[in-house]
Amino acid sequence: MRELFLEIWTSVRRNKLRTALTGFSVAWGIFMLVILLGSGNGLKNGVNDNFGDYATNSLDLYGGRTSKPYAGYQKNRRIQLRVNDIKILEREFPEIDEVVAQDWYSSKRATYGNEFTTVWISGMMPATARMEGIKLSAGRFIDDNDLRYYRKVVVIDEMMNRLFFKGESPLGKQVKIGSSQFTVIGVKEGDAERNNSSCCIPLTTAQLLYEQNNPEVSNIMLTVKDMKTTEDLEAFEKRLRRRLAVEHQFDPEDESAIWVDNTMERYKSFQMIFWGINLFVWIIGLGTLLAGVVGVSNIMLVTVTERTPEFGIRKALGAKPASIIRLILTESVCITASFGYMGMVLGIAVMEVVNLALTQGGESDGPSIFLNPTLDLRVVVSATIVLVVAGLIAGYIPAYRAARLKTIDALRYNK
């Protein structure tokens, strides 16, 4: 094996410039493949980060306005979801895993000591934290007892925490929101530099204080199970709309009466888009790499032509065609792999620098577009396999040609 690599090294040294130029095309091809894959990965990570820990098997229901007259009612009638709808959904739809209601209230003045700010209030239920992926940096979220006993407790965000408590523990402290006092039980994770602030209180407490126990809510969120296909989701949405149409007296075919925001379908659509992007990237990258492979194949054909008398002598001394094929293929793989690794390492380094720049740039309040464009181990392994296969392909035709040379023709070549 040592003698084999010495022969390859000698052959490469005789044609330094030609080998370097050909190797550059391979390095450029794998470099572009890594850059494209990393960029596609960055876009995918950015979109997935926007979902965060939000339940991807969820649907949000919002009340709308009717677009058709129905059962004596005029069109353009306001449809408002109610807390009672939760019981109906839980009882009549076995596909539903969890269901919660949520209500938003206009901004109110929040004060603590001499500090004050304006906050949005959201009435929530305990399961909302799991479904929306709400994380806490301190304390706990709203629980069933808070809901049952109409407790005046609040989960504040990082902005309120920093403004009001300035590094002290907020848990157990009393803050005034509107005209009511609330006990802080938790702090939501999030950006403390946002322009607006929000807090969560039990839905029952919110309805009692701000709606005089009005059962209407802003939206209902539910998670589903055993939904494998788009057809299953469509059939479920149709049954859901039909049942709510009976409860709220609107046409079951009137999609404007109840708006359904299907996170599960949106998530699947994004995954299909990125699958297509990855396929496109691989096609473009492999096409670029193929140009380098053709160059390596050409240089190996020239090498075979120049070394034809040498191969004739080898055969005359008893060398088998397999040994010549092994020599050519090994040289082709070595050239392709060595230059390819240079391009791959450079591409990975560029992606790491981009990731470092994005990380040091800090987080923004808006949605993520490009995040962590680095490559995982599977992509690196795939690129390595591509390099080896490319080297074998590049060397196959020259090796086959060298193996078929007749000894007498090889010895007479150029003589």
C-alpha positions as CSV (number, residue, x, y, z in Angstrom):
1,M,0.0,0.0,0.0
2,R,2.9,2.3,0.8
3,E,4.4,1.8,-2.7
4,L,1.0,2.4,-4.2
5,F,0.7,5.9,-2.6
6,L,4.4,6.7,-3.5
7,E,3.5,6.0,-7.1
8,I,0.5,8.2,-6.9
9,W,2.5,11.0,-5.3
10,T,5.2,10.7,-8.0
11,S,2.5,11.0,-10.7
12,V,1.0,14.0,-9.1
13,R,4.3,15.8,-8.7
14,R,5.0,15.4,-12.4
15,N,1.9,17.3,-13.3
16,K,1.5,19.8,-10.4
17,L,-0.2,22.6,-12.3
18,R,-2.6,20.3,-14.2
19,T,-3.5,18.5,-11.0
20,A,-4.0,21.7,-9.0
21,L,-6.3,23.2,-11.6
22,T,-8.4,20.1,-11.9
23,G,-8.5,19.7,-8.1
24,F,-9.7,23.3,-7.8
25,S,-12.8,22.5,-9.8
26,V,-13.6,19.6,-7.4
27,A,-12.9,21.8,-4.4
28,W,-15.1,24.5,-5.8
29,G,-17.9,22.0,-6.5
30,I,-18.0,20.6,-3.0
31,F,-17.5,24.1,-1.5
32,M,-20.7,25.3,-3.3
33,L,-22.6,22.2,-2.3
34,V,-21.7,22.9,1.4
35,I,-22.6,26.6,1.1
36,L,-25.9,25.8,-0.5
37,L,-26.8,23.1,2.0
38,G,-25.8,25.3,4.9
39,S,-27.9,28.2,3.5
40,G,-30.9,25.9,3.1
41,N,-30.4,24.6,6.6
42,G,-30.3,28.2,7.9
43,L,-33.6,29.0,6.2
44,K,-35.2,25.8,7.6
45,N,-33.9,26.5,11.1
46,G,-35.2,30.1,10.9
47,V,-38.7,29.0,10.1
48,N,-38.7,26.2,12.7
49,D,-37.5,28.7,15.3
50,N,-40.6,30.7,14.6
51,F,-42.7,27.7,15.6
52,G,-40.5,27.3,18.7
53,D,-42.1,24.8,21.1
54,Y,-45.6,25.7,19.7
55,A,-47.6,22.6,19.2
56,T,-47.4,21.7,15.5
57,N,-50.5,19.5,15.7
58,S,-52.7,22.4,16.8
59,L,-55.6,24.3,15.3
60,D,-56.8,27.8,16.3
61,L,-60.4,28.7,16.0
62,Y,-61.6,32.3,15.7
63,G,-65.0,33.7,15.4
64,G,-65.8,35.6,12.2
65,R,-68.8,37.1,10.4
66,T,-71.3,35.1,8.3
67,S,-71.3,35.6,4.6
68,K,-74.6,34.0,4.0
69,P,-78.1,34.4,5.5
70,Y,-79.2,31.3,7.4
71,A,-82.4,30.2,9.3
72,G,-83.8,33.7,9.3
73,Y,-80.6,35.4,10.3
74,Q,-79.1,38.0,8.0
75,K,-75.5,37.7,6.7
76,N,-72.6,39.7,8.2
77,R,-73.7,38.5,11.7
78,R,-70.9,38.3,14.2
79,I,-70.1,34.8,15.5
80,Q,-68.3,34.7,18.8
81,L,-66.9,31.5,20.3
82,R,-67.7,30.7,24.0
83,V,-66.2,28.8,26.8
84,N,-69.0,26.3,26.6
85,D,-67.7,25.3,23.2
86,I,-64.8,23.6,24.9
87,K,-67.0,21.0,26.6
88,I,-68.7,20.3,23.3
89,L,-65.4,19.7,21.5
90,E,-64.0,17.5,24.3
91,R,-67.1,15.4,24.5
92,E,-67.9,14.9,20.8
93,F,-64.5,14.8,19.1
94,P,-62.2,11.9,20.2
95,E,-59.5,13.1,17.9
96,I,-58.9,16.1,20.1
97,D,-56.1,15.7,22.6
98,E,-56.4,19.0,24.5
99,V,-58.5,22.1,24.0
100,V,-58.3,25.6,25.7
101,A,-59.8,29.0,25.3
102,Q,-58.1,32.3,25.4
103,D,-59.2,35.9,25.7
104,W,-57.3,39.1,25.1
105,Y,-58.0,42.4,26.7
106,S,-57.0,46.0,25.8
107,S,-53.9,47.4,27.3
108,K,-54.0,48.5,30.9
109,R,-51.7,50.5,33.2
110,A,-49.6,48.3,35.4
111,T,-47.8,49.8,38.5
112,Y,-45.4,48.6,41.1
113,G,-44.0,51.2,43.6
114,N,-43.0,54.2,41.5
115,E,-42.7,52.3,38.3
116,F,-45.5,51.9,35.7
117,T,-46.0,50.5,32.2
118,T,-48.8,49.6,29.8
119,V,-49.5,45.9,29.4
120,W,-51.8,43.6,27.4
121,I,-53.7,41.1,29.4
122,S,-54.3,37.6,28.2
123,G,-56.8,35.3,30.0
124,M,-55.4,31.8,29.7
125,M,-55.9,28.2,30.9
126,P,-53.2,25.8,32.2
127,A,-52.7,23.7,29.0
128,T,-52.0,26.9,27.0
129,A,-48.4,26.9,28.2
130,R,-47.8,23.4,26.6
131,M,-49.6,24.2,23.4
132,E,-48.0,27.6,22.8
133,G,-44.6,26.5,24.1
134,I,-44.5,29.1,26.8
135,K,-41.3,28.8,28.9
136,L,-40.7,30.3,32.3
137,S,-37.5,31.7,33.7
138,A,-38.9,31.7,37.2
139,G,-42.0,30.5,39.2
140,R,-44.9,28.5,37.7
141,F,-47.7,29.0,35.2
142,I,-51.4,29.2,35.8
143,D,-52.8,25.9,37.2
144,D,-56.3,24.4,37.6
145,N,-56.8,25.8,41.1
146,D,-56.1,29.3,39.9
147,L,-58.8,28.8,37.3
148,R,-61.3,27.1,39.7
149,Y,-61.0,29.7,42.5
150,Y,-60.7,32.8,40.4
151,R,-57.3,33.7,41.9
152,K,-55.8,37.1,41.2
153,V,-52.4,35.7,40.1
154,V,-50.3,36.8,37.1
155,V,-47.4,35.5,35.0
156,I,-45.4,38.6,33.9
157,D,-42.9,38.8,31.1
158,E,-39.2,39.7,31.2
159,M,-39.9,43.4,30.3
160,M,-42.1,43.9,33.4
161,N,-39.7,41.9,35.5
162,R,-36.8,44.0,34.6
163,L,-38.7,47.3,34.9
164,F,-40.4,46.6,38.2
165,F,-38.1,44.4,40.2
166,K,-34.6,45.2,38.8
167,G,-33.0,41.9,39.5
168,E,-34.9,41.0,42.7
169,S,-37.2,38.0,42.7
170,P,-40.7,39.0,41.7
171,L,-42.4,35.9,43.0
172,G,-45.0,36.6,45.6
173,K,-44.9,40.4,45.0
174,Q,-48.1,42.4,44.4
175,V,-48.5,44.4,41.2
176,K,-51.4,46.6,40.3
177,I,-53.0,46.1,36.9
178,G,-55.9,48.4,36.2
179,S,-57.7,48.7,39.5
180,S,-56.9,45.2,40.7
181,Q,-53.9,43.8,42.7
182,F,-52.3,40.6,41.4
183,T,-49.7,38.3,42.9
184,V,-46.8,37.4,40.7
185,I,-46.4,33.6,40.3
186,G,-44.1,33.3,37.3
187,V,-42.0,35.1,34.7
188,K,-42.2,34.1,31.0
189,E,-39.0,33.8,29.0
190,G,-38.6,36.3,26.3
191,D,-36.9,39.5,25.0
192,A,-36.8,42.1,27.8
193,E,-36.1,44.9,25.2
194,R,-39.5,44.7,23.5
195,N,-41.6,47.8,23.0
196,N,-44.7,46.3,24.6
197,S,-45.4,44.0,27.4
198,S,-48.0,41.3,28.1
199,C,-49.0,39.2,31.1
200,C,-51.2,36.1,31.7
201,I,-53.9,35.7,34.2
202,P,-56.5,32.9,34.7
203,L,-59.2,33.0,32.1
204,T,-62.0,32.8,34.8
205,T,-60.5,35.8,36.7
206,A,-60.2,37.8,33.5
207,Q,-63.8,37.2,32.5
208,L,-65.0,38.1,36.0
209,L,-63.0,41.3,36.2
210,Y,-63.2,42.6,32.7
211,E,-66.3,41.0,31.1
212,Q,-68.7,40.5,34.0
213,N,-68.5,36.7,33.4
214,N,-69.3,37.0,29.7
215,P,-68.6,33.5,28.3
216,E,-67.3,34.8,25.0
217,V,-63.6,34.3,24.2
218,S,-61.2,35.5,21.6
219,N,-60.1,32.1,20.3
220,I,-60.1,28.4,21.0
221,M,-57.0,26.3,20.5
222,L,-56.9,22.6,20.3
223,T,-54.4,19.8,19.6
224,V,-55.3,16.7,17.6
225,K,-54.0,13.1,17.5
226,D,-53.9,10.3,14.9
227,M,-54.1,12.8,12.0
228,K,-51.8,11.3,9.3
229,T,-53.0,12.8,6.1
230,T,-54.3,16.1,4.7
231,E,-57.6,14.3,3.9
232,D,-58.0,13.4,7.6
233,L,-57.5,17.0,8.6
234,E,-59.9,18.3,6.0
235,A,-62.6,15.8,7.1
236,F,-62.0,16.8,10.8
237,E,-62.3,20.5,10.0
238,K,-65.5,19.9,8.1
239,R,-67.1,18.0,11.0
240,L,-65.8,20.6,13.5
241,R,-67.4,23.4,11.5
242,R,-70.6,21.6,11.1
243,R,-70.9,21.0,14.8
244,L,-70.2,24.6,15.7
245,A,-72.6,25.7,13.0
246,V,-75.4,23.9,14.9
247,E,-74.3,25.6,18.2
248,H,-74.0,29.1,16.8
249,Q,-76.7,29.0,14.1
250,F,-74.8,29.6,10.8
251,D,-74.5,27.8,7.5
252,P,-72.1,24.8,7.8
253,E,-70.6,25.7,4.4
254,D,-69.9,29.3,5.5
255,E,-66.2,29.3,6.1
256,S,-66.2,33.0,7.0
257,A,-68.3,32.4,10.2
258,I,-65.4,30.4,11.9
259,W,-61.8,30.9,10.9
260,V,-59.5,27.9,11.3
261,D,-55.8,28.5,11.5
262,N,-54.3,25.0,10.9
263,T,-50.8,25.1,12.3
264,M,-50.3,21.4,11.5
265,E,-51.0,21.9,7.8
266,R,-48.9,25.0,7.7
267,Y,-46.0,23.1,9.3
268,K,-46.3,20.3,6.9
269,S,-46.3,22.7,4.0
270,F,-43.1,24.3,5.2
271,Q,-41.4,20.9,5.6
272,M,-42.4,20.0,2.0
273,I,-41.0,23.4,0.8
274,F,-37.7,22.7,2.5
275,W,-37.6,19.2,1.3
276,G,-37.9,20.6,-2.2
277,I,-35.2,23.2,-1.5
278,N,-32.8,20.5,-0.2
279,L,-33.5,18.4,-3.4
280,F,-32.8,21.5,-5.6
281,V,-29.6,22.3,-3.6
282,W,-28.3,18.7,-4.0
283,I,-29.1,18.8,-7.8
284,I,-27.3,22.1,-8.3
285,G,-24.4,21.1,-6.0
286,L,-23.9,17.7,-7.6
287,G,-24.1,19.3,-11.0
288,T,-21.3,21.7,-10.0
289,L,-19.3,18.8,-8.6
290,L,-19.9,16.8,-11.7
291,A,-18.0,19.4,-13.7
292,G,-15.0,18.8,-11.4
293,V,-15.4,15.0,-11.7
294,V,-15.2,15.4,-15.5
295,G,-12.0,17.3,-15.1
296,V,-10.5,14.6,-12.9
297,S,-11.6,12.0,-15.4
298,N,-9.9,13.9,-18.2
299,I,-6.7,14.3,-16.3
300,M,-6.7,10.5,-15.6
301,L,-7.2,9.8,-19.3
302,V,-4.2,11.9,-20.1
303,T,-2.2,10.1,-17.3
304,V,-3.2,6.8,-18.8
305,T,-2.1,7.9,-22.2
306,E,1.3,9.2,-20.9
307,R,1.9,6.0,-18.9
308,T,0.8,3.5,-21.6
309,P,4.4,2.2,-22.1
310,E,4.8,1.8,-18.3
311,F,1.6,-0.2,-18.1
312,G,2.9,-2.4,-21.0
313,I,6.0,-3.1,-19.0
314,R,4.0,-3.9,-15.9
315,K,1.9,-6.4,-17.9
316,A,4.9,-7.9,-19.5
317,L,6.3,-8.5,-15.9
318,G,3.1,-10.2,-14.9
319,A,1.0,-7.4,-13.5
320,K,-2.7,-8.3,-13.6
321,P,-5.3,-5.9,-15.0
322,A,-6.9,-5.6,-11.5
323,S,-3.7,-4.0,-10.1
324,I,-3.7,-1.4,-12.9
325,I,-7.3,-0.6,-12.2
326,R,-6.6,-0.3,-8.5
327,L,-3.8,2.1,-9.2
328,I,-5.8,4.4,-11.4
329,L,-8.9,4.3,-9.2
330,T,-6.9,5.0,-6.1
331,E,-5.1,8.0,-7.7
332,S,-8.5,9.3,-8.9
333,V,-10.1,8.9,-5.4
334,C,-7.0,10.5,-3.7
335,I,-7.1,13.6,-6.0
336,T,-10.9,14.0,-5.7
337,A,-11.0,13.3,-1.9
338,S,-8.1,15.6,-0.9
339,F,-9.2,18.6,-2.9
340,G,-12.8,17.9,-2.1
341,Y,-12.0,17.9,1.6
342,M,-10.3,21.2,1.2
343,G,-13.5,22.7,-0.3
344,M,-15.7,21.0,2.3
345,V,-13.7,22.3,5.2
346,L,-13.6,25.8,3.7
347,G,-17.3,25.7,3.2
348,I,-18.0,24.5,6.7
349,A,-15.7,27.3,8.0
350,V,-17.6,29.9,6.1
351,M,-20.9,28.7,7.5
352,E,-19.4,28.7,11.0
353,V,-18.3,32.3,10.6
354,V,-21.8,33.3,9.3
355,N,-23.3,31.5,12.3
356,L,-21.0,33.3,14.7
357,A,-21.9,36.7,13.1
358,L,-25.6,35.9,13.5
359,T,-25.1,34.8,17.1
360,Q,-23.1,37.9,18.1
361,G,-25.7,40.1,16.3
362,G,-28.2,39.2,19.0
363,E,-31.9,38.3,18.7
364,S,-34.6,40.6,17.2
365,D,-38.2,41.0,18.1
366,G,-39.4,39.9,14.7
367,P,-39.6,36.4,13.2
368,S,-36.4,34.5,12.4
369,I,-35.5,34.2,8.7
370,F,-32.0,32.7,8.8
371,L,-30.6,30.8,11.8
372,N,-27.7,28.5,12.5
373,P,-26.7,27.7,8.9
374,T,-24.2,25.0,10.1
375,L,-24.2,21.4,8.9
376,D,-24.8,18.4,11.0
377,L,-22.8,15.1,11.0
378,R,-25.2,13.4,8.5
379,V,-24.6,16.0,5.8
380,V,-20.8,15.8,6.3
381,V,-20.9,12.0,6.0
382,S,-23.1,12.4,2.9
383,A,-20.6,14.8,1.4
384,T,-17.8,12.4,2.1
385,I,-19.6,9.5,0.4
386,V,-20.3,11.8,-2.6
387,L,-16.5,12.6,-2.8
388,V,-15.5,8.9,-2.8
389,V,-18.2,8.0,-5.3
390,A,-17.1,10.9,-7.5
391,G,-13.5,9.8,-7.4
392,L,-14.5,6.3,-8.4
393,I,-16.7,7.6,-11.3
394,A,-13.9,9.9,-12.5
395,G,-11.4,7.0,-12.5
396,Y,-13.5,4.2,-13.9
397,I,-13.2,5.0,-17.6
398,P,-9.4,5.7,-17.5
399,A,-8.9,2.5,-15.4
400,Y,-11.0,0.4,-17.7
401,R,-9.1,1.7,-20.7
402,A,-5.7,1.0,-19.1
403,A,-6.8,-2.5,-18.1
404,R,-7.9,-3.4,-21.7
405,L,-4.5,-2.4,-23.2
406,K,-2.8,-5.3,-24.9
407,T,0.8,-5.8,-23.7
408,I,2.3,-5.7,-27.2
409,D,0.4,-2.5,-28.2
410,A,1.4,-0.8,-24.9
411,L,5.0,-1.6,-25.4
412,R,4.9,-0.3,-29.0
413,Y,3.1,2.9,-28.1
414,N,5.0,6.0,-29.2
415,K,7.8,4.0,-30.6
